[in-house]
Amino acid sequence: MKYKYSDITEKIIKAAMTVHSILGNGFPEIVYQRALAIEFDLMNIQYKREYSMHIYYKEIHIADRRVDFLVD
């Protein structure tokens, strides 16, 4: 079954798996984030780092949240 974001989801998973296969376990999160940004660049995946987003509930702004990556 093909979903709306299947193509980009597959690319993101591939990038993350590549980073994990090269680095393995045990590093701080920032190491994986930096490596994933490199992998996204190599794969021509558009992204923004440390992106701040508004959270809404029933069209009412209730919070802000920073995400590590906002992709494509």
CORQUIHU-V934838 format. One record per residue. N is the residue number from 1. RES is the residue in one letter. SS is DSSP state (h for helix, s for strand, l for the rest). PHI is phi in whole degrees, -180 to 180 (* if undefined). NEAR is the number of other C-alpha atoms within 10 Angstrom. Layout:
n->N res->RES ss->SS phi->PHI near->NEAR
n->N res->RES ss->SS phi->PHI near->NEAR
This chain:
n->1 res->M ss->l phi->* near->3
n->2 res->K ss->l phi->-103 near->6
n->3 res->Y ss->l phi->-103 near->7
n->4 res->K ss->l phi->-55 near->7
n->5 res->Y ss->l phi->-110 near->8
n->6 res->S ss->h phi->-57 near->11
n->7 res->D ss->h phi->-63 near->10
n->8 res->I ss->h phi->-71 near->13
n->9 res->T ss->h phi->-61 near->13
n->10 res->E ss->h phi->-61 near->11
n->11 res->K ss->h phi->-66 near->15
n->12 res->I ss->h phi->-63 near->18
n->13 res->I ss->h phi->-62 near->11
n->14 res->K ss->h phi->-61 near->15
n->15 res->A ss->h phi->-62 near->22
n->16 res->A ss->h phi->-64 near->18
n->17 res->M ss->h phi->-67 near->14
n->18 res->T ss->h phi->-63 near->15
n->19 res->V ss->h phi->-59 near->20
n->20 res->H ss->h phi->-63 near->14
n->21 res->S ss->h phi->-69 near->10
n->22 res->I ss->h phi->-83 near->9
n->23 res->L ss->h phi->-88 near->13
n->24 res->G ss->l phi->74 near->11
n->25 res->N ss->l phi->-98 near->9
n->26 res->G ss->l phi->105 near->8
n->27 res->F ss->l phi->-93 near->9
n->28 res->P ss->l phi->-63 near->8
n->29 res->E ss->h phi->-54 near->8
n->30 res->I ss->h phi->-61 near->10
n->31 res->V ss->h phi->-63 near->12
n->32 res->Y ss->h phi->-67 near->18
n->33 res->Q ss->h phi->-62 near->16
n->34 res->R ss->h phi->-65 near->13
n->35 res->A ss->h phi->-66 near->18
n->36 res->L ss->h phi->-66 near->20
n->37 res->A ss->h phi->-61 near->20
n->38 res->I ss->h phi->-63 near->15
n->39 res->E ss->h phi->-64 near->18
n->40 res->F ss->h phi->-60 near->19
n->41 res->D ss->h phi->-60 near->13
n->42 res->L ss->h phi->-64 near->10
n->43 res->M ss->l phi->-95 near->13
n->44 res->N ss->l phi->57 near->11
n->45 res->I ss->l phi->-93 near->16
n->46 res->Q ss->l phi->-76 near->12
n->47 res->Y ss->s phi->-156 near->15
n->48 res->K ss->s phi->-125 near->13
n->49 res->R ss->s phi->-96 near->14
n->50 res->E ss->s phi->50 near->12
n->51 res->Y ss->s phi->-87 near->12
n->52 res->S ss->s phi->-91 near->14
n->53 res->M ss->s phi->-125 near->12
n->54 res->H ss->s phi->-86 near->11
n->55 res->I ss->s phi->-110 near->12
n->56 res->Y ss->s phi->-119 near->11
n->57 res->Y ss->s phi->-127 near->8
n->58 res->K ss->l phi->50 near->6
n->59 res->E ss->l phi->67 near->7
n->60 res->I ss->s phi->-111 near->9
n->61 res->H ss->s phi->-68 near->10
n->62 res->I ss->s phi->-117 near->10
n->63 res->A ss->s phi->-171 near->10
n->64 res->D ss->s phi->-123 near->11
n->65 res->R ss->s phi->-143 near->11
n->66 res->R ss->s phi->-98 near->12
n->67 res->V ss->s phi->-104 near->12
n->68 res->D ss->s phi->-63 near->14
n->69 res->F ss->s phi->-139 near->16
n->70 res->L ss->s phi->-112 near->14
n->71 res->V ss->s phi->-106 near->13
n->72 res->D ss->l phi->45 near->9
